[in-house]
Amino acid sequence: MENNTPAVLVLEDGTTFHGKAIGKIGTTTGEIAFNTGMTGYQEVFTDPSYFGQILIMTTAHIGNYGVHAEEVESDSMMIAGLVTKKFSPNFSRTSANGSLGDYMVQYERVGISDIDTRALVRHIRHKGAMNAIISSDNLDVDSLKAELATVPSMDGLELSSKVCTKEAYEVQPENPICKVSVVDFGIKKNIVRCLVERGAHVKVFPMDATLEELNSFNPDGYMLSNGPGDPGAMPASIELVKQIVNAGKPVFGICLGHQLLGLSQGLKTVKMFNGHRGINHPIKNLKTGKGEITSQNHGFVISKESLDANAAIELTHIHLNDNTVAGIALKDKPVFSVQYHPEASAGPHDSRYLFDQFITNIKSHKA
């Protein structure tokens, strides 16, 4: 049944939109961002990299195919809030387990629909990333502005500790061919699946694990996962990644793991004016010359200037929309990383070869 409860969205610069409530009746805050994907909203909403963000979905209809118990990337809904044009309280997919509206209520997520998302996205594209507040239990804009003023900026915010595993756990195939220690900064389940499918016996460790703990598994390689927040606010993780690289074994980093790898090698990261979020981002592999359509979700990026000044690190992939750094490799070690999500299932699988490349590096190193 459609919800006619009014709701309001207020941006940090005072811009205000009025619409209808979706999900839980309440108030939520976070950095507002937009995702350009046409499908796969459940994978997006459960991705830990989105923790702390209010997300605008630019496709017009959200909720129309419901939710499915197996189409999750974590054990919860990770976004702080949801903004849509049209929200469907009903769903038509026979395999769905329930409605998106009920799913939002289950995980206590607040949202707003029936606003002009095109105008909102154009505004953010022009003004840049900023915080926002959604409320369906308080429509007083002045008090919402006052509450919003207390919300910290994503710049300088460490969030991985809020979403990473607290206990190490293992996943393995029937006949493992290698062992991989994974550092969980906010890992998506499909990263583990992609490793296991290729014969890796995986042990996922909390982000505060020591190198000794990672090595107690006797791994053949290390994986640095994705996650939320500002990589520059994670000095202990940067030091851990530095130790991992110095261990000399193959390393593969994704998204936040890629940024932490760069920082551990003396590169710099910067906050983007607008991040990359969607399943249609064009990447060029500079080693093969091939293009890839990729899934992305990040608000920080490795500084191209700092990379150009570092002779020990190679630029391997570039984002074709804005020429930002999309992949790096160390020239003297079997260590590489990418800014995007090769494991993503919403969208093309153009980049799955990176997992094969990692396993190949492990086999070569073992030999």
Solvent accessible surface area in square Angstrom, and as a share of the most:
residue,aa,sasa,rsa
1,M,206,0.92
2,E,97,0.43
3,N,57,0.29
4,N,112,0.57
5,T,46,0.27
6,P,72,0.45
7,A,1,0.01
8,V,0,0.00
9,L,0,0.00
10,V,0,0.00
11,L,1,0.00
12,E,104,0.47
13,D,71,0.37
14,G,25,0.24
15,T,40,0.23
16,T,46,0.27
17,F,32,0.13
18,H,126,0.56
19,G,14,0.13
20,K,60,0.25
21,A,0,0.00
22,I,10,0.05
23,G,14,0.14
24,K,79,0.34
25,I,79,0.40
26,G,6,0.06
27,T,49,0.29
28,T,21,0.12
29,T,41,0.24
30,G,7,0.06
31,E,10,0.04
32,I,2,0.01
33,A,4,0.03
34,F,23,0.09
35,N,3,0.02
36,T,42,0.24
37,G,2,0.02
38,M,140,0.63
39,T,74,0.43
40,G,18,0.17
41,Y,5,0.02
42,Q,4,0.02
43,E,19,0.08
44,V,12,0.07
45,F,0,0.00
46,T,1,0.00
47,D,5,0.03
48,P,3,0.02
49,S,10,0.07
50,Y,4,0.01
51,F,50,0.21
52,G,22,0.21
53,Q,9,0.04
54,I,0,0.00
55,L,0,0.00
56,I,0,0.00
57,M,1,0.01
58,T,46,0.27
59,T,18,0.11
60,A,49,0.38
61,H,114,0.51
62,I,2,0.01
63,G,0,0.00
64,N,66,0.34
65,Y,53,0.20
66,G,0,0.00
67,V,9,0.05
68,H,40,0.18
69,A,70,0.54
70,E,134,0.60
71,E,72,0.32
72,V,28,0.16
73,E,7,0.03
74,S,12,0.08
75,D,121,0.63
76,S,32,0.21
77,M,0,0.00
78,M,23,0.10
79,I,0,0.00
80,A,20,0.15
81,G,0,0.00
82,L,0,0.00
83,V,0,0.00
84,T,0,0.00
85,K,75,0.32
86,K,89,0.38
87,F,31,0.13
88,S,26,0.17
89,P,44,0.28
90,N,103,0.53
91,F,79,0.33
92,S,101,0.65
93,R,67,0.25
94,T,144,0.84
95,S,57,0.37
96,A,16,0.13
97,N,101,0.52
98,G,19,0.18
99,S,14,0.09
100,L,0,0.00
101,G,15,0.14
102,D,100,0.52
103,Y,22,0.09
104,M,0,0.00
105,V,80,0.46
106,Q,119,0.53
107,Y,57,0.22
108,E,111,0.50
109,R,49,0.18
110,V,5,0.03
111,G,0,0.00
112,I,0,0.00
113,S,3,0.02
114,D,47,0.24
115,I,6,0.03
116,D,68,0.35
117,T,7,0.04
118,R,193,0.71
119,A,42,0.32
120,L,0,0.00
121,V,20,0.12
122,R,182,0.66
123,H,41,0.18
124,I,1,0.01
125,R,143,0.52
126,H,142,0.63
127,K,107,0.45
128,G,2,0.02
129,A,40,0.31
130,M,19,0.09
131,N,10,0.05
132,A,0,0.00
133,I,0,0.00
134,I,0,0.00
135,S,0,0.00
136,S,8,0.05
137,D,93,0.48
138,N,50,0.25
139,L,82,0.41
140,D,78,0.41
141,V,36,0.21
142,D,105,0.54
143,S,47,0.30
144,L,0,0.00
145,K,85,0.36
146,A,63,0.49
147,E,78,0.35
148,L,9,0.05
149,A,88,0.68
150,T,107,0.62
151,V,32,0.18
152,P,82,0.52
153,S,62,0.40
154,M,13,0.06
155,D,83,0.43
156,G,49,0.47
157,L,49,0.24
158,E,54,0.24
159,L,10,0.05
160,S,0,0.00
161,S,50,0.32
162,K,126,0.54
163,V,25,0.14
164,C,12,0.07
165,T,28,0.16
166,K,140,0.59
167,E,132,0.59
168,A,43,0.33
169,Y,87,0.33
170,E,88,0.39
171,V,58,0.33
172,Q,103,0.46
173,P,29,0.18
174,E,167,0.75
175,N,121,0.62
176,P,61,0.38
177,I,80,0.40
178,C,6,0.03
179,K,63,0.27
180,V,0,0.00
181,S,0,0.00
182,V,0,0.00
183,V,0,0.00
184,D,5,0.03
185,F,0,0.00
186,G,0,0.00
187,I,16,0.08
188,K,6,0.02
189,K,71,0.30
190,N,11,0.06
191,I,0,0.00
192,V,12,0.07
193,R,96,0.35
194,C,1,0.01
195,L,0,0.00
196,V,26,0.15
197,E,124,0.56
198,R,53,0.19
199,G,11,0.10
200,A,0,0.00
201,H,23,0.10
202,V,0,0.00
203,K,42,0.18
204,V,0,0.00
205,F,8,0.03
206,P,20,0.13
207,M,27,0.12
208,D,118,0.61
209,A,9,0.07
210,T,66,0.38
211,L,30,0.15
212,E,126,0.57
213,E,84,0.38
214,L,0,0.00
215,N,60,0.31
216,S,89,0.58
217,F,16,0.07
218,N,106,0.54
219,P,2,0.01
220,D,28,0.15
221,G,0,0.00
222,Y,1,0.00
223,M,0,0.00
224,L,0,0.00
225,S,0,0.00
226,N,0,0.00
227,G,7,0.07
228,P,3,0.02
229,G,14,0.13
230,D,12,0.06
231,P,0,0.00
232,G,47,0.45
233,A,31,0.24
234,M,6,0.02
235,P,100,0.63
236,A,84,0.65
237,S,5,0.03
238,I,35,0.18
239,E,83,0.37
240,L,13,0.06
241,V,0,0.00
242,K,92,0.39
243,Q,70,0.31
244,I,0,0.00
245,V,1,0.00
246,N,101,0.52
247,A,45,0.35
248,G,24,0.23
249,K,53,0.22
250,P,0,0.00
251,V,0,0.00
252,F,0,0.00
253,G,0,0.00
254,I,0,0.00
255,C,4,0.02
256,L,2,0.01
257,G,0,0.00
258,H,0,0.00
259,Q,5,0.02
260,L,0,0.00
261,L,0,0.00
262,G,0,0.00
263,L,32,0.16
264,S,7,0.05
265,Q,46,0.20
266,G,59,0.57
267,L,7,0.03
268,K,133,0.56
269,T,26,0.15
270,V,74,0.42
271,K,58,0.24
272,M,20,0.09
273,F,122,0.51
274,N,19,0.10
275,G,14,0.13
276,H,14,0.06
277,R,17,0.06
278,G,1,0.01
279,I,21,0.11
280,N,79,0.40
281,H,18,0.08
282,P,32,0.20
283,I,0,0.00
284,K,77,0.33
285,N,9,0.05
286,L,75,0.38
287,K,132,0.56
288,T,85,0.49
289,G,46,0.44
290,K,142,0.60
291,G,57,0.55
292,E,8,0.04
293,I,73,0.37
294,T,3,0.02
295,S,18,0.12
296,Q,3,0.02
297,N,8,0.04
298,H,10,0.04
299,G,11,0.11
300,F,11,0.05
301,V,8,0.05
302,I,2,0.01
303,S,12,0.08
304,K,64,0.27
305,E,132,0.59
306,S,19,0.12
307,L,6,0.03
308,D,98,0.51
309,A,90,0.70
310,N,35,0.18
311,A,89,0.69
312,A,56,0.44
313,I,9,0.04
314,E,56,0.25
315,L,38,0.19
316,T,6,0.04
317,H,9,0.04
318,I,22,0.11
319,H,2,0.01
320,L,89,0.44
321,N,103,0.53
322,D,65,0.34
323,N,96,0.49
324,T,29,0.17
325,V,1,0.01
326,A,2,0.02
327,G,0,0.00
328,I,0,0.00
329,A,17,0.13
330,L,13,0.07
331,K,125,0.53
332,D,110,0.57
333,K,64,0.27
334,P,42,0.26
335,V,2,0.01
336,F,10,0.04
337,S,1,0.00
338,V,0,0.00
339,Q,2,0.01
340,Y,0,0.00
341,H,6,0.03
342,P,3,0.02
343,E,0,0.00
344,A,4,0.03
345,S,60,0.39
346,A,11,0.08
347,G,30,0.29
348,P,57,0.36
349,H,98,0.44
350,D,65,0.34
351,S,5,0.03
352,R,40,0.15
353,Y,71,0.27
354,L,0,0.00
355,F,0,0.00
356,D,69,0.36
357,Q,72,0.32
358,F,0,0.00
359,I,9,0.05
360,T,77,0.45
361,N,35,0.18
362,I,0,0.00
363,K,113,0.48
364,S,76,0.49
365,H,92,0.41
366,K,110,0.46
367,A,121,0.94
